[in-house]
Amino acid sequence: MAEKFNLTPFREEHEIFRQQCRKFVDKELAPQAMEWEKNKDFPDEVFRRVGEMGLHGILVPEEYGGSGGDYLMAAVWVEEATRIGSGGVMAGIGMHGLIVLPAVARFGNEEQKKRFLVPGVSGEKIGALGLTEPVAGSDLARIRTTAKRERDDYLLNGSKTFITNGSRADFVLVLCKTGPEAGYQGFSTLIVERGMPGFSQGRPLEKLGWHAGDTAELVFENVAVPAENRLGEEGRGFYNAMANLEWERLIMALGVVYGAQLAFDKTKTYIMQREAFGRPIGKFQVNRHKMVDMAMEIEAARQLCYFALKKLMNGEPCAVEVSLAKVFASRMGEFVATTCLQLHGGYGYMREYEIERFFRDVRINAIGGGTSEILKEMVGRLMGL
Ligand SMILES: Cc1cc2nc3c(=O)[nH]c(=O)nc-3n(C[C@H](O)[C@H](O)[C@H](O)COP(=O)(O)OP(=O)(O)OC[C@H]3O[C@@H](n4cnc5c(N)ncnc54)[C@H](O)[C@@H]3O)c2cc1C
């Protein structure tokens, strides 16, 4: 439907890339999604295969194995990856290739880029981002993980929770306090690697949705992290963590919109086939109106996302636009999920119909990467309220 409004930011080259992504996802990933969801896990091999397809490196410069693409190319991959049909798999891949690797590319030194980007782009090494702690998520300045400089190392102590790829990660970008008295200038980011003595990675946590995804706790007990593993300058960790947030939030919003569209399309087919009282259930006015309501909300969310994406692409300030897109898309996604489920009747409640999975997976969008309340707070303040 976006074509009708003709506001899509994508050009011909993006649409060609879209077809490549779609073919790969539909052929190699989507057919296994249901099994991965059931197993509550997916193989590391998926990261390597996505790497072989060049999809971890879209936002990584060519000299480190990437394609040096831009946010528009990356947005195409986000949309098409949604077709996997498993929020957990999509989150794992997206966290690694679209959030962690670009952060290393942006803030890392030459040595770090060689060590983490090259194997990261190929999918040999998997990355995670550790911000949230048991005591602090929205209010990140309250984190308690500390790193004390001792000669050539930082001695890291503390814990993280809800970390995507936490169990399987080969390296984690850990936000910690290096100057507890220095306010926002007292944070740094350390790259903590699997196997460092004192670093433990928990088993995946049981969740409402994202079943195939690995969301885990991390514990640091006197981990001696070499100073050469500090990402970016000491004292810049908080600002660096915030620097990528707009893109991270937009990834989530774009994913919800595309996921909602898939649920809508599936439901449209279903209600024109399923009959009750002598006609397809889609021919009842009440259901027709439900479909129109959903189409309207999906399109509105999509255009908010594309508007924010264009601003991000142009390097313009877009905190408000991205926040509005994420808050609106999250709410729209929940509305579409529950409406599609209702239109499927009892089958909507069944696992095999996939609407049930979208219904569970979509709920995270109002929480992860900044809750809807926090984003509204920020927008409200920027509005001078
Ligand atoms: C599946 C999953 C994957 C995740 N992956 C990662 C990851 O890879 N890395 C990572 O670092 N984190 C990750 N997170 C953590 C996520 O970013 C946090 O859960 C989120 O930021 C909210 O923090 P919190 O859970 O501590 O909630 P809290 O901050 O405790 O918030 C609880 C409630 O209070 C509300 N609230 C808080 N402050 C205000 C306020 N000022 N005004 C109004 N309401 C307020 C919130 O909106 C929320 O409704 C993940 C979480 C989940 C569930």
The ligand as an ORCA input file, in Angstrom:
! r2SCAN-3c Opt
* xyz 0 1
  C      13.639     -9.524     25.565
  C      14.489     -8.380     26.008
  C      15.708     -8.118     25.379
  C      16.516     -7.070     25.830
  N      17.753     -6.901     25.268
  C      18.609     -6.010     25.837
  C      19.977     -5.935     25.417
  O      20.395     -6.649     24.488
  N      20.802     -5.086     26.051
  C      20.386     -4.294     27.081
  O      21.194     -3.568     27.622
  N      19.107     -4.332     27.501
  C      18.214     -5.179     26.912
  N      16.915     -5.256     27.347
  C      16.498     -4.393     28.446
  C      15.534     -3.283     28.057
  O      16.182     -2.292     27.309
  C      14.920     -2.770     29.362
  O      14.073     -3.779     29.849
  C      14.163     -1.470     29.184
  O      15.046     -0.420     28.869
  C      13.367     -1.101     30.446
  O      14.163     -1.142     31.590
  P      13.687     -1.981     32.887
  O      13.302     -3.330     32.412
  O      14.740     -1.865     33.906
  O      12.369     -1.277     33.365
  P      12.257      0.016     34.392
  O      13.217      1.053     33.967
  O      12.375     -0.530     35.774
  O      10.796      0.453     34.103
  C       9.655     -0.195     34.667
  C       8.408      0.617     34.306
  O       8.549      1.937     34.871
  C       8.363      2.901     33.868
  N       9.166      4.092     34.138
  C      10.484      4.173     34.434
  N      10.867      5.444     34.537
  C       9.771      6.209     34.288
  C       9.511      7.603     34.221
  N      10.473      8.509     34.404
  N       8.247      8.007     33.941
  C       7.259      7.117     33.721
  N       7.442      5.768     33.754
  C       8.677      5.336     34.031
  C       8.812      2.223     32.576
  O       8.281      2.860     31.425
  C       8.252      0.823     32.790
  O       6.901      0.800     32.427
  C      16.082     -6.255     26.882
  C      14.838     -6.484     27.481
  C      14.058     -7.543     27.073
  C      12.758     -7.811     27.777
*
